[in-house]
Structures are given as C-alpha cells and as structure tokens.
Amino acid sequence: MSHNHSPHQIPGQHTQKDGSFWRSRYSIGLLVIGAVAGYFLWTEHRAHLSQWWPYAILLLCPLMHVFMHGGHGGNANGGTSQQDDDQRRS
C-alpha cells in the first residue's frame, strides 16, 4: 500500500517558487530604500563617527584573530603533522 504524501496541487497554481526573493521587485525596492537610508545616515553622522575609526580598527584586530583562525590545532593529534605520526608508527 503506497500513500501519496505530496501536497495537493490546484490547477494553475505552482508548488515551486518561480524565482527567489532577491529577483523580485520587493527586493529591489528594499535595496533602494536601504541605499537612500544609508546615504543619509552617512552624510548626517560622518563627523562624529569618524572619530571612532581608530578604535574600530583596533577592535577589529582581535576579532579577526578569534574568528578567522578557525581554531589552532583542531585535529585530534595535538598539532603534529602526518609525517610525525608516520615516523612514530614505524
């Protein structure tokens, strides 16, 4: 006995999306609104945000170190290379 668990399709209605959200006119509108809002935020707050750039760069260094290294020695052999393991076994 086999059951069909797929959703019922109404004639004229598509079950799959024809396009993604980023290809719709709503996404273009959101991008335009975001660009205009970003422009006005930048022009109005540029003077007092520019004084924080040195601190932001200094904060970026440790954040990049933590998130971009991906963990030192994440393998199970404690950071030794494959050659070292082969030499120990022989």
N, C-alpha and C positions, 0 to 999 in steps of 0.2 A: 504494500500500500504506500503510495507516494503522495505527499501533500505539497501543494504549491504555496510557499510562504512569501512570495513576492507581492508587493502592493498592487492593488487593482488599478489598471490604467484606464482612465477615462478617454474616450476618443477625442483627439485634438489637443490633448494635454501631454506634455513631455515629462518623463520621470527624471531625466538627467538635465542638469543646467546647460543651457546653450553657451554660456560664456561665464567667465569669472567676474567677481565683483570689480576688479581693477580694470576691466574693459567696459564697464557700464558708464552711463552718463552721470550717475550719482558720484562715482569716484572722481571723475573729472571736476565736478562741482566742489567736492571736498578738497581736492588738491588746490584749486584756485582760491577758495576761501582760506585755506591754510597758508598759502603763499602770501596773500594780502595781509593776513593777521601777522605772519612772521615779519613781513616788511615793516609794518607799523610798530610792532614791538621792538624791532632792531633800531629803527630811527628814533624812537622816543626814549629808549633806555640805554643807548650806546654809551653815553657819557659816564654813567655810574656803573655800568657793567664792565667797562674796560679796565677799571682799577682792580678787578678781581682776576684778571688773566694770569698774572704771575702765580697766584695761589692755586688756580685751577691747573696750571701746568705742573706745579709741584705735587699736587694731589694725584694727578694723572700718572705719575711715575710709579708709585707703589701699587696703584690699582692695575696698571698694565702688568706689573711684575706678578701680582697674585693671579690675575685672570688669564694671562696669555701664556704662562709657562705650562699649564696643564698638569702640574704636579711633577716634582722631581722624583725620578726612580720609581715610577708607578708599577714596575714589573715585580714579580714575586721573588726574584733572585737578589734583591737588595742592591741593585745598581751595577752589578757586574755584567760584563759583556758575554756573548755567546761563546767566544773563544776561550775565556777564562773557565767557563763551565765545561767545555770540551777537554781542556787540559787537566782539570781536576778528575774527570772521569777516567782518563786514560792512564 
